């Protein structure tokens, strides 16, 4: 059976700027400074075999 989920090890936690607690998953974020318009994010996701 194949699954396309991330493999997370016991104890994997990430520290993110602006968050007090450690997080198990990292949310995608994007910011821009000195921009005339809001940033545009294009997801390119390909399964690697």
Residue, then its C-alpha position, 0 to 999 in steps of 0.5 A: x500500500x502506498x501513501x503520500x504522507x510526510x514521514x514525521x519522526x517522534x519529537x519532530x517539532x519546529x520553531x517558527x518566528x512569531x509563535x510561542x509554542x513549537x509546531x509539529x507541522x509548518x504552515x506555508x507562509x509568504x511575506x513581502x516588504x516594499x511591495x506594491x501588490x500582495x505576493x502571489x504564491x504558485x504551488x508546484x507539487x510533483x511526486x518524486x519516485 
